[in-house]
Amino acid sequence: MKDIFEEGKVYEVLLVTKSNVTPIGVVRKGNKFHFKLFGGKSFQEIKNSPFAVLHVIQDVELLIKAALNMELNIEFEDAKTVPIKRIKGMPATIEGKVEWKEEQWKDELGETKVLSCVLTPTYQEMSLIPIKPLSRADYALLEMGVLLTRLFVATRKNKVDLARKIYSKIWENYQLYKHLGGKSELAEKIIGLSVISVRWNT
Ligand SMILES: Cc1cc2nc3c(=O)[nH]c(=O)nc-3n(C[C@H](O)[C@H](O)[C@H](O)COP(=O)(O)O)c2cc1C
């Protein structure tokens, strides 16, 4: 797995905890994977049961649907080395034990608690799947998804200027997505949720 994760670079993967699936950005340092959890269900679950499965996927829509808690068309099976489930049929799987530390975090969205996590792999598995060509449309959609989760926080905290700034970045990425031939209705959904979020909270 070392070969596919360049050390120090952030990669977006699916995190499976005791009963939750969510996208996270991980960074490999040596043979360990580092990530941060900002509040939410995964945060609590890792604290109560420090095991996780990381799935490397090429499906941007699955990452975004998991972030928005939409229905995912997936099946679970028991993980091999940790007492939680993992998703069946994923291209690559890393199971591991998680050491965590609660820390204070400050950025433009404000101050909050984060769970700083380090996963030590106990088992890794990679399957041969056909490679998918790179599309900038996928990256634009991925960026829209990440920005939307930031917009939710900005509007919840009543940061009006920041929320407008994030909204306009989402809109720019949407234009790019369409320009590059993106067709997923998830893009419209993100725009819809952004408009609602900005209108109702600012
Ligand atoms: C591509 C992508 C990457 C994300 N990376 C992270 C991350 O590294 N840490 C985090 O706390 N939330 C991340 N998020 C946001 C979470 O998915 C979102 O806040 C989620 O609702 C919180 O997770 P929960 O299901 O654990 O409550 C990401 C979202 C997207 C779309």
The ligand as a Gaussian input file, in Angstrom:
#p B3LYP/6-31G(d) Opt

LIG

0 1
 C      -13.981000      14.463000       0.212000
 C      -14.318000      14.781000       1.647000
 C      -13.326000      14.676000       2.619000
 C      -13.605000      14.911000       3.963000
 N      -12.606000      14.786000       4.896000
 C      -12.898000      14.929000       6.212000
 C      -11.882000      14.722000       7.211000
 O      -10.711000      14.442000       6.924000
 N      -12.247000      14.873000       8.521000
 C      -13.529000      15.193000       8.891000
 O      -13.790000      15.301000      10.095000
 N      -14.479000      15.427000       7.961000
 C      -14.205000      15.283000       6.646000
 N      -15.176000      15.502000       5.708000
 C      -16.500000      15.933000       6.152000
 C      -17.303000      14.786000       6.744000
 O      -17.612000      13.837000       5.791000
 C      -18.593000      15.360000       7.295000
 O      -18.309000      16.392000       8.149000
 C      -19.394000      14.335000       8.043000
 O      -20.717000      14.739000       8.058000
 C      -18.981000      14.141000       9.495000
 O      -18.951000      12.878000       9.694000
 P      -19.813000      11.874000      10.567000
 O      -20.506000      10.964000       9.577000
 O      -18.703000      11.200000      11.282000
 O      -20.777000      12.576000      11.505000
 C      -14.911000      15.296000       4.347000
 C      -15.898000      15.433000       3.372000
 C      -15.624000      15.184000       2.043000
 C      -16.718000      15.332000       1.011000

